[in-house]
């Protein structure tokens, strides 16, 4: 009778302590802002199956993914051993043998996965100290934590095999245990005392492991499934949609996030779910090029701040020094926040669906709208957007210049002109689509040629299209990503009014930033639009034989993926298919391409900021493009074209290598 009593005391104590830790954790989540994550259940279940259980994102890194997959599924199977041992603690001699033949299958899987997990854990432990990937070398405290957990897992496996071997030697084993039987062959005679030692060691290690989790990065063992289910990302499209602020709500006294309590509870849960694997850091363009920003540390600093200040806030303690601090500045520096290009590579690689971008932008909002603490060059950008409705110092009237130039060129060429100004028609109802030129497409001298090239393609294909001209304003994307939500909201509302006035439903644009904002973020401001990128539109025209490339170009071309076109909107094949339709094109891919593509450095408003820290991101990307041997770098974004063109000039390759838009290349081949 002593064993059940002693076991009951230990069991209840361990579970009680664990529930106490979880209760504290939940109380910290309640300190943050509320957020509804209850919708879209089918998609959430799909995400959970694919990402949490099948570990598809982990397998993007083959070796580490396979190692983790073995440990994860080993744990799932070995839960039966733990449950069996716990019940045995209350009822001596208990087993699941009453399950009959299924029990033999179960014991075989336990042996198989037990051995697999033990080997994998030992290999992973060695890998932490020998041949360690760069992404795991940054934080030594993380290494110690990981090593401790790996040792704990190894001990769980060793004690499990110890129990199985002793049962075999005592003649009390049931089921099929090939690994245990093999080990038992090296020993003779069992011992009840040794079985008890292994049993208690196994149980105590399991309970210790359970209660260590809430204070370790390995809390993700429990939280990752929940976090994945609650994620708002869709696979394959994973774009992060920034939420607007209701500036008419006078109860709001804090714009953006100054402390962890200004973030949402989901942002805090992200912090507790981070595995500290460093995959986000390994693909971050800012970190790769020597900037202070480390996406992993952004997330772990949110967790650290929560753990440090949460207890005092929950207990409403006063005079605690930690409460005099804030997340921004005391834990995360503005320098880190301004380095982010919002390229979303970190989110793409995160195996547990953490959103790094939203809290970064929220903290930027605090710096801009509450602290007026931002790089000085942003003053010019904001002033231009306020006065000229564009990041550049051009008047709204000059948005018509490219239209006049185009019509002059078409007239000289004797080409048909299908372009209509929507204002002259009073409505977009009779048009196939409205072409949103964007600020760069209207004002930037180089990209204006892209705008006209695409317009000429529409003319050649007989597409009836309209333009807003001077009535078009910046979509608000740069202001939003730079944290000036008030300015962005003002521009968005003006555009929404214009689009509604002309009943615009379908839009095509050559700017992925305009596309993403119009398509994914304008719905929160009262309008639903069907938005297409110009490379998608060109691809469809080619498929429908409305455009037929016949001129052979004989060019070796590499394509640079825009982050806001690819990772935000899952458009990877359309620009490539359009290029491949051109006779003579020899397509070569950069090492980092597709959903692994490297940012050009212009996203998140970085297009308008100086880059003084470390290596310039556009140089890193340009060097990779030049490494392919291509003589033409194709792009599908005005910001990317600018950054790559500057990179080519910096590398003194302007005479040898050209940067062209997909529309320009297709037009050349007609």
C-alpha positions, 0 to 999 in steps of 0.5 A: 500500500505504501507505493500507491500512497507515495505515488499519489502524493508525488503525482498530485504535487507535480500536476498541481505545480504544473497547473499553478505555472500554467495559471500564471502563464495565462494570467500574463496573457490576460495583461495583453490586448484581446484579439479574436482568433476563433474564425476559419476553423477548417483552415486552422485545423489544416495548418495544425495537421500540416505544420504542427503534426506533419512538421512540414516547415521544419523539413525545409531544413532537411537534417534538423527537420528529420531529427526533430520529426523523429523526436516529436513522433517518438514522444507522441508514441511514447506517451502511451508508456508514460500513461501506462507508468502513471496508472501502474503507480496507482495500480501495481502491475497494470499494463495495456496488455488487455488490448490484445494484438494491438498491445504488441504493435504498441510495444514494438512502436515504443521500442522502435521510437525509443531507440530512434529518439535516443540515437537522435537525441545523442546526435543532437546533443553532440551537434550542439557543441560540434558542427553547430549551425551558425543560427544556434551559436548566438545564445549560450543560455539557449544552448544550456537549456537545450542541452539540459532538455536533451539529457532529460529526454535521453534519461526518459528513454534509458529508464524506459528501456530499463523498465522493459529489460527488467520485466523481460528478465523477470518473465513478466513482459508482454507484447513484442519488444525487440530492442529491449529483448536484444539488450536483455540478452546481455544480462541474466536474472532480473531484479524487482529492486532494479525495476523499482529504481527504473520505475521511480526514476522514469516517473520522477524525470517525466514529472520534473520535465513537465514542470521545467517546461513552463520556464524553458523555451521547450514550453513549445512542446505544449504551446506549438500546437495551440499557437499553430492552430491560432495562427492567422496565416494561410498556407501557401499564402501567408501574408501579414495584414496590419490592423488599422487603429480607430483614431475616432476612439477617444478612449485610446491613449496609446498608439502602437506598443510601448510595452508588452501589455500593448501587444496582443495576447497572441504576440505574448503566446508567440514569445512562449512558443519560440523554440529559439531554433534561429531559423528566422535569424538565419534568413533575415536580410538585416541580420545577414548583412551585419545589422543589430536586428535578430528576429529571434531575439525580438520574440524572446525579449518579448517573453523575457519582458513578460516573465520579468514584469508579469508577476508584479503586474498580476499581483499589482505590486508597487515600487518594483523597479522592473515596472519602471522599464518598458519593452521598447528601449529597455529590452528592444532598441529602436535601432533593431526595429528600424532595420526590419524590411518586413520581408517576412522571411522570418515568418516563412521559416518559423516552424511554429508560425510566429508572427515577428512583423506585427509586433515590430510594426506596432513598436514602430507605431509607438516610436513614430506617433507617441515618441516622435523618435525615428530616423531624420530622413523619415521627416522628408518622406512623411512631409511629402506624403502629407503634401504631395500624397506620395513619398516623392516631392512631385505634385499630384498633377505630374501623375498624368505625365506618363499618360501623356508620354504614352499617348504621344508614343502610341500616336507616333507608332500608329498603335491602338490606344485602349486607355481611358481616364476613369474620370472622363467616363464617370465609372469603371463599369465598362472597363476590363480593369483599372491600371493602378500605376503607383507612385514609382510607376508615375514619378520614377523616371526609370520605372515610368518606362515599365508603366508604359511598357505594360500599358502597351502590352494591354493595348496590343492585347486589346484590353479596355483599361482605365487609369485614375491619373492625378486622382490616384494617391499613395496606397499608404504602404510606406507610411503603414510599415514605417509606423505612421498609421495616422498618415496611412489611414488618411491616404487610404480613406481618400483612395477608398472614396475615389475607388467607390466613386467610380465603382472600381472592382478590378485593379491591376498594378505593377507594384507588389506593395500597392497590390498587397495593400489594395488586395489584403488591407483595404477591406478593413477600410470598407472596400473589396477589390479584385487585385492582380499583379501585372505579371499575373495579367501578362501570363493570362494574356499569353495563355489566351494568345492575346500576346504572342512573343515571336522575337528571339532575345537570346538572353541569360536571365535570372529573376529576383522575387519581390517579398511582397509579391512572393511571400505576401501573395504567393505569386512565384510562377507567373513572372517566370512563366511570362519570361519562359514564353519569350523565345531564346530566354535562358532562365537561371535561378539564384541560390536563394529564390522562390519562397527562399528569396532574399529581400532587396532591402527596400521593404518596410519603408527601408526604400527611403532610409539610409543604410549605415550599419553593416553591409547594404542588403541590396549589395548582398542580393546583387552579388548573388544575382551576378553570381549566376552569370546572367546578363539580365536581372528581371524584376517585378517591383519598382523598389526591387528594380531601384535597389538592384540597379543601384547595386549593379552601379556599385559593383560597376557592372552597368555596361555588362548587366541590365535590370529589366521588368518582366513587362519590358522583356515581354514587350521586346519579344513582340 
